[in-house]
Amino acid sequence: MEELGVQMLLWVVIGGFAAAFVDAVVGGGGLIAVPVLLLTGMPPTVALGTNKLAASMCSCTSMIAFMRSGKVELGLVRYLFPLALIGSVSGTLTLQFIPSSFLRPMVVVMLVAVTIYTLVRKQWGRESTYSELSPGSKAVAAAAALGLGFYDGFFGPGTGSFLLFTFLLLGFDFVKAAGNSKVLNFASNIASLGTFMYLGLVNYSIGIPMGIAMIGGALLGSRIAIRKGAAYVRPLFIAVTALLIGKQLLDLI
């Protein structure tokens, strides 16, 4: 395992905290965490696996915070959780045989569509209209959990945004959509992490310090989101999604 100097360890801790602060609410923490991990000199596959270790600690923390505040629809996510697990394991295993880069153009288009839709519907997500899912909506939610779990294990960027958007479509307000999405994000993170661990692609000496810093960032980020509500989550969601679009376009160029 790699030994970090004090300065690099400080960057890992600061980067992890900042990534978790944003990721705890709307996802997108990998925009910060993965580049920080690559700066340590580890191979990209190990950086992805190590990020999953830290991200699992982050998503677990924010999930618990949202659950304790009553911002999670337990009956629904209990049904969707195992589907996200299965999808994520399948995606991570598939990654070993097929490069994921071909997804980038499609992801850019989807993120642009999500951002435009959210900007146009200004009152969307301010109040929850969710009651019960119809059989058709339940099937769509199940397919989204399975598909986005696979996507998170296979490629990853924008998973938090897509999950949050899915719960908004089901009628939740921004805060409850964020809470529900963190439960499924935790499922996909731990499933993918287990697969990376099995393949020997996790650096624990770097991932654990980053994960501890992420716990602090996740606690602060989720508490602010719960306290300030949709007025805080909506603009953060739009900002992070726009950054994800920019990052994917830069990678394409």
PEKA-V957265 format. One record per residue. RES is the residue in three letters. PSI is psi in whole degrees, -180 to 180 (999 if undefined). OMEGA is omega in radians with two decimals (999 if undefined). BURIAL is 1 if it has 16 or more other C-alpha atoms within 10 Angstrom, else 0. Layout:
BEGIN
res: [RES	RES]
psi: [PSI	PSI]
omega: [OMEGA	OMEGA]
burial: [BURIAL	BURIAL]
END
This chain:
BEGIN
res: [MET	GLU	GLU	LEU	GLY	VAL	GLN	MET	LEU	LEU	TRP	VAL	VAL	ILE	GLY	GLY	PHE	ALA	ALA	ALA	PHE	VAL	ASP	ALA	VAL	VAL	GLY	GLY	GLY	GLY	LEU	ILE	ALA	VAL	PRO	VAL	LEU	LEU	LEU	THR	GLY	MET	PRO	PRO	THR	VAL	ALA	LEU	GLY	THR	ASN	LYS	LEU	ALA	ALA	SER	MET	CYS	SER	CYS	THR	SER	MET	ILE	ALA	PHE	MET	ARG	SER	GLY	LYS	VAL	GLU	LEU	GLY	LEU	VAL	ARG	TYR	LEU	PHE	PRO	LEU	ALA	LEU	ILE	GLY	SER	VAL	SER	GLY	THR	LEU	THR	LEU	GLN	PHE	ILE	PRO	SER	SER	PHE	LEU	ARG	PRO	MET	VAL	VAL	VAL	MET	LEU	VAL	ALA	VAL	THR	ILE	TYR	THR	LEU	VAL	ARG	LYS	GLN	TRP	GLY	ARG	GLU	SER	THR	TYR	SER	GLU	LEU	SER	PRO	GLY	SER	LYS	ALA	VAL	ALA	ALA	ALA	ALA	ALA	LEU	GLY	LEU	GLY	PHE	TYR	ASP	GLY	PHE	PHE	GLY	PRO	GLY	THR	GLY	SER	PHE	LEU	LEU	PHE	THR	PHE	LEU	LEU	LEU	GLY	PHE	ASP	PHE	VAL	LYS	ALA	ALA	GLY	ASN	SER	LYS	VAL	LEU	ASN	PHE	ALA	SER	ASN	ILE	ALA	SER	LEU	GLY	THR	PHE	MET	TYR	LEU	GLY	LEU	VAL	ASN	TYR	SER	ILE	GLY	ILE	PRO	MET	GLY	ILE	ALA	MET	ILE	GLY	GLY	ALA	LEU	LEU	GLY	SER	ARG	ILE	ALA	ILE	ARG	LYS	GLY	ALA	ALA	TYR	VAL	ARG	PRO	LEU	PHE	ILE	ALA	VAL	THR	ALA	LEU	LEU	ILE	GLY	LYS	GLN	LEU	LEU	ASP	LEU	ILE]
psi: [151	142	129	143	168	-43	-45	-38	-38	-41	-40	-43	-47	-45	-42	-43	-47	-43	-43	-35	-44	-46	-30	-24	-57	7	-173	6	-26	-23	-31	-47	-45	-48	-38	-43	-37	-29	-23	-11	2	152	152	-41	-37	-36	-41	-43	-41	-37	-37	-35	-52	-40	-32	-40	-38	-51	-33	-43	-49	-36	-47	-41	-45	-39	-43	-26	1	22	24	133	90	-40	-38	-50	-26	-35	-36	-23	-52	-28	-40	-38	-51	-44	-42	-43	-44	-42	-43	-39	-39	-34	-28	-17	-25	127	141	-6	-24	-15	-18	-47	-41	-39	-41	-46	-44	-41	-39	-44	-43	-44	-46	-45	-43	-38	-40	-42	82	-32	-3	133	4	-34	146	132	9	137	-82	150	137	164	-39	-44	-35	-39	-40	-43	-41	-43	-38	-43	-44	-47	-42	-28	-46	-45	-42	-40	-30	-39	-65	-51	128	2	-46	-42	-44	-39	-46	-43	-40	-45	-29	-41	-29	-5	6	155	173	-40	-45	-34	-40	-44	-47	-40	-32	-31	-47	-33	-37	-42	-48	-34	-48	-33	-45	-40	-46	-39	-43	-39	-43	-36	-2	33	36	129	104	-32	-23	-39	-37	-47	-40	-40	-39	-42	-36	-31	-44	-45	-38	-40	-46	-47	-45	-37	-40	-41	-44	-40	-41	-20	-157	-31	-24	-43	-41	-53	-33	-41	-46	-43	-46	-40	-40	-41	-40	-41	-47	-42	-43	-36	-41	-41	-33	-38	999]
omega: [-3.08	3.06	-3.11	2.98	-3.10	-3.10	-3.14	3.09	3.11	3.11	3.12	-3.13	3.14	3.13	3.12	3.13	-3.13	3.14	-3.10	-3.14	3.13	-3.04	-3.12	-3.08	-2.99	-3.10	3.11	-3.14	3.12	3.07	-3.14	-2.98	-3.08	3.07	3.09	3.13	3.11	3.11	3.13	3.12	3.14	3.10	-3.11	-3.13	3.10	3.09	3.12	3.12	3.12	3.08	3.12	3.08	-3.14	-3.12	3.10	3.09	3.13	-3.07	3.07	-3.13	-3.12	3.10	-3.14	3.14	3.13	3.13	-3.12	3.14	3.13	-3.09	3.12	3.07	-2.97	-3.13	-3.13	-3.06	3.07	3.12	-3.05	-3.06	-3.12	3.12	3.08	3.08	-3.11	-3.14	-3.09	3.09	3.14	-3.14	-3.13	3.09	3.12	-3.13	-3.13	-3.05	-3.08	3.09	-3.05	-3.01	-3.10	3.13	-2.96	3.14	3.14	3.14	3.10	3.14	-3.13	3.13	3.09	3.14	3.12	-3.11	-3.13	-3.14	-3.13	3.13	-3.10	-3.12	-2.99	-3.11	-3.06	3.07	3.12	3.11	-3.12	3.06	-3.10	3.02	3.08	3.10	2.99	3.10	3.13	3.12	3.13	3.11	3.11	3.12	3.12	3.12	3.12	3.13	3.14	-3.10	-3.13	3.00	3.09	-3.13	-3.12	3.11	-3.04	-3.05	2.94	-3.02	3.10	-3.11	3.14	3.12	-3.13	3.11	3.14	3.13	3.12	-3.13	3.02	3.12	3.13	3.04	3.14	3.00	-3.03	-3.07	3.11	3.07	3.09	-3.14	3.13	-3.11	3.14	3.09	-3.14	3.09	3.07	3.12	-3.11	3.13	-3.07	3.10	3.11	3.11	3.13	3.13	3.09	3.11	3.12	-3.13	3.11	-3.05	3.12	3.06	-3.03	-3.09	3.09	-3.08	-3.11	3.06	3.10	-3.14	3.11	3.08	-3.14	3.10	3.10	3.13	-3.13	3.11	-3.12	-3.10	-3.12	3.14	3.11	3.14	-3.14	-3.10	-3.04	3.03	-3.03	-3.13	3.09	-3.02	-3.07	3.13	3.09	3.09	-3.14	-3.12	-3.12	3.11	3.09	3.09	3.10	3.09	3.13	-3.14	-3.14	3.10	3.09	3.13	3.10	-3.12	999]
burial: [0	0	0	0	0	0	0	0	1	0	1	1	1	1	1	1	1	1	1	1	1	1	1	1	1	1	1	1	1	1	1	1	1	1	0	1	1	0	0	1	0	1	0	0	0	1	1	1	1	1	1	1	1	1	1	1	1	1	1	1	1	1	1	1	1	1	1	0	0	0	1	1	1	0	0	0	1	0	0	1	1	1	1	1	1	1	1	1	1	1	1	1	1	0	0	0	0	0	0	0	0	0	0	1	0	0	1	1	0	0	1	0	0	1	1	0	0	1	0	0	0	0	0	1	1	1	0	1	0	0	0	0	0	0	0	0	0	1	0	0	1	1	1	1	1	1	1	1	1	1	1	1	1	1	1	1	1	1	1	1	1	1	1	1	1	1	1	1	1	1	1	1	1	1	1	1	1	1	1	1	1	1	1	1	1	1	1	1	1	1	1	1	1	1	1	1	1	0	0	0	1	1	1	1	0	1	1	1	1	1	1	1	1	1	1	1	1	1	1	1	1	1	1	0	1	1	0	0	1	1	0	1	1	1	0	1	1	1	0	1	1	1	0	1	1	0	0	1	0	0	0	0	0]
END
